[in-house]
Amino acid sequence: AGDGSGPVGAAAEDGGLPAPERVLFPPTFSVSEIKNKQRRHFMFLRWKQQQRKEKLAAKKKRRKEREALGDKAPPKAVPKTIENQRVYDETTVDPNDEEVAFDEATDEFAPYFNRQTVPKILITTSDRPRGRTVRFCEQLSTVIPNSHVYYRRGLALKRIIPQCIARDFTDLIVINEDRKIPNGLVLSHLPDGPTAHFRMSSVRLRKEIKRTGKEPTEHVPEVILNNFTTRLGHSVGRMFASLFPHDPQFIGRQVATFHNQRDYIFFRFHRYIFKSEKKVGIQELGPRFTLKLRSLQKGTFDSKFGEYEWIHKRREMDTSRRKFHL
């Protein structure tokens, strides 16, 4: 361009400013290489915007192709998720398996499912609970019918369990706390166990849930157990089912849900109403919380000499994100 030819030279001859040349980044260029923070942020936003435009254009193109093909269009691709790429577990329960049916007929929960016992639950806490844990126990007692709250003061669980058995309690729930926040749940089925220890998180009381409904009624709720597919998950699901009476009162329109997803058990308590033949409205009543199984112990609670059926070992069991145990 030293002879005045080209766009820069032409602009100089006209007396104007030289036109800026378009800079092309090399294919291996990364936005993170830009040193200026504001410029780097601006270029990143432009890149994200361009990605969204390309994704939307590809989606429109696929939709037009499917409309043009009509009935001959190929089936839609199923998106890949951790859940549908789950590693197969050899202990997955087959409902028609005779061995599973025999175990169900002879396990510790058989008297409940045979309607020989009526659930009676004792809900207690760790020693000297704080206000949030106390309110959580009170709200949990309104969810589980025929449950009673007892605040213990220095009484060991080994002494509580014989008293529960003598008073015909079928289950014992212990809510543990740390720094005034509920962080653990121990569920022991009486009189012969088993005992499950859960880590509790994401606890929300009724006042902390947006658009919560009115106080729950005393009707027996329906119980929904989702995705407890393995032998271990089957046992945990039967433990939760044995907390509630057999025959729900549908007039109350209340549902207690235990939903297992990636070994996290999400609990929700809802009231539903039929708006039409096809539409149903739901209203969360609370409380809500999330459980993560830490151990399953044979028999009742015994921290010293107890025999464990299953213990969660992070370094050995969490090597793959697609391997689940429940």
SVG drawing of the C-alpha trace seen along z (x, -y; Angstrom):
<svg xmlns="http://www.w3.org/2000/svg" viewBox="-64 -16 70 84">
<polyline fill="none" stroke="black" stroke-width="0.4" points="0.0,0.0 3.1,-2.3 2.0,-3.4 -1.3,-4.7 -3.3,-1.8 -5.8,0.1 -8.6,-1.1 -6.2,-2.8 -4.5,-4.7 -7.8,-5.6 -9.1,-7.0 -5.9,-9.0 -6.2,-10.5 -9.8,-11.6 -8.6,-13.4 -10.6,-11.2 -9.5,-8.8 -8.2,-5.4 -10.8,-2.7 -10.2,-0.1 -9.3,3.4 -11.3,6.4 -9.3,8.4 -9.7,12.2 -8.9,14.2 -7.0,17.5 -9.1,20.7 -7.3,21.5 -8.0,18.1 -9.7,18.1 -11.6,15.2 -9.7,15.9 -6.5,14.7 -7.9,11.1 -6.2,9.2 -8.7,6.3 -11.4,7.4 -14.2,5.3 -13.3,6.3 -13.1,9.9 -16.5,9.8 -18.0,8.0 -16.5,10.6 -17.8,13.4 -21.4,12.1 -21.2,11.7 -20.0,15.3 -22.8,16.6 -25.3,14.6 -24.0,16.1 -24.2,19.6 -27.9,19.0 -28.7,17.8 -27.0,20.8 -28.8,23.2 -32.2,21.5 -31.6,21.6 -30.7,25.3 -33.9,26.0 -36.1,24.2 -34.4,26.0 -35.1,29.4 -38.7,28.5 -39.2,27.5 -37.7,30.7 -39.9,32.8 -43.0,30.9 -41.9,31.5 -41.4,35.3 -44.7,35.6 -45.2,39.2 -41.9,40.3 -40.0,38.0 -37.5,39.9 -38.2,40.1 -37.0,37.3 -33.6,37.8 -33.7,38.5 -31.4,36.0 -28.6,37.6 -28.9,37.2 -27.1,38.7 -30.3,40.5 -30.9,42.3 -27.2,43.2 -27.3,44.9 -24.9,47.9 -27.0,51.0 -27.2,52.4 -27.3,56.2 -29.5,55.8 -32.4,54.1 -35.7,55.5 -37.9,57.4 -41.5,57.4 -42.1,60.9 -39.1,62.4 -40.0,65.2 -37.0,64.5 -38.1,60.9 -41.6,61.9 -40.3,64.4 -38.1,61.7 -41.1,59.3 -43.2,61.9 -40.6,62.6 -38.8,59.3 -39.4,57.0 -42.1,55.0 -44.2,58.0 -46.6,57.5 -47.3,54.0 -48.0,54.9 -50.1,57.9 -52.2,55.4 -51.3,57.0 -49.9,53.8 -51.0,50.1 -48.2,47.5 -47.5,45.6 -44.6,43.2 -42.4,41.5 -40.6,38.4 -37.8,37.2 -34.7,35.0 -31.1,34.7 -30.4,33.5 -31.8,30.1 -33.0,29.0 -33.2,25.4 -36.3,23.6 -36.0,24.5 -35.6,28.2 -38.6,28.1 -40.8,26.5 -39.7,29.0 -40.6,31.9 -44.0,30.4 -44.7,29.9 -43.5,33.4 -46.0,34.8 -48.8,33.1 -47.7,35.0 -47.4,38.5 -50.6,39.6 -50.6,41.2 -47.2,39.7 -46.1,38.2 -43.3,35.7 -41.1,36.2 -38.3,33.8 -35.6,35.8 -33.2,34.3 -30.1,36.4 -31.8,39.8 -29.9,42.3 -31.5,43.9 -30.8,47.3 -33.0,46.5 -35.7,44.9 -36.1,47.9 -37.2,50.5 -39.8,47.9 -41.1,47.4 -41.5,51.1 -43.3,51.4 -45.7,48.7 -46.4,50.4 -44.6,47.8 -43.7,49.2 -41.1,46.7 -38.7,44.2 -37.6,41.0 -34.7,39.0 -34.0,35.5 -30.4,34.4 -29.1,30.9 -25.9,29.0 -25.6,25.2 -29.3,24.9 -30.0,26.5 -31.5,30.0 -28.9,32.0 -29.6,35.7 -32.5,38.2 -32.4,41.7 -35.3,44.0 -35.5,47.2 -38.3,49.7 -39.4,51.4 -39.1,54.0 -36.6,55.8 -35.2,53.0 -33.7,52.2 -32.3,48.7 -31.4,46.2 -29.2,43.1 -29.8,40.2 -28.0,36.9 -30.6,34.2 -30.3,31.0 -32.4,28.2 -34.9,28.1 -37.7,25.6 -40.5,25.0 -44.0,23.9 -43.3,20.2 -40.3,20.4 -42.1,21.9 -43.6,19.4 -47.3,19.7 -47.8,22.4 -51.4,23.6 -53.4,23.7 -52.5,26.0 -52.8,29.7 -55.9,31.5 -55.9,34.7 -56.8,36.9 -54.6,39.8 -52.5,38.8 -51.6,40.8 -48.0,42.0 -46.0,41.9 -42.6,43.7 -40.7,43.0 -37.6,44.7 -36.6,47.0 -35.4,49.7 -32.6,51.7 -32.8,54.2 -31.4,51.5 -33.8,48.9 -36.7,51.3 -36.0,51.8 -35.7,48.0 -39.0,47.5 -40.7,50.1 -39.4,48.3 -41.0,45.0 -44.3,46.7 -44.6,48.4 -44.8,44.9 -48.3,44.2 -51.6,46.1 -52.8,48.4 -56.0,46.7 -55.6,43.1 -58.5,40.7 -58.9,39.4 -61.3,36.7 -58.4,34.9 -56.6,34.7 -53.2,34.8 -50.1,36.6 -46.7,37.3 -44.1,38.0 -40.6,39.6 -38.8,39.1 -35.4,40.7 -33.2,39.1 -29.5,39.9 -29.6,41.3 -31.1,38.1 -34.5,38.6 -36.7,35.5 -39.7,35.2 -42.7,33.0 -46.2,32.7 -49.0,31.4 -52.7,30.9 -54.3,31.3 -57.6,30.2 -59.2,31.2 -59.8,28.1 -61.2,30.1 -61.1,33.6 -57.6,33.0 -56.1,30.3 -55.0,30.8 -53.7,28.0 -51.3,28.7 -50.4,26.7 -47.4,27.4 -48.1,27.6 -44.6,28.3 -42.3,29.0 -39.8,30.1 -36.4,31.7 -33.8,33.8 -32.3,37.1 -29.1,38.9 -28.7,42.5 -25.5,42.9 -26.0,46.4 -28.5,49.2 -28.1,51.2 -29.6,54.5 -31.8,54.5 -32.5,51.4 -30.1,48.5 -26.7,49.7 -23.8,47.4 -21.2,49.7 -22.0,53.3 -24.5,52.9 -24.2,55.0 -24.5,52.9 -26.1,54.1 -24.8,51.1 -22.5,48.1 -21.9,45.3 -18.2,45.1 -17.5,42.0 -14.0,42.9 -15.0,46.4 -18.6,45.8 -18.6,42.4 -16.0,43.1 -18.7,42.8 -21.4,40.1 -23.6,42.6 -23.5,45.3 -26.5,45.2 -27.3,47.5 -31.0,46.8"/>
</svg>
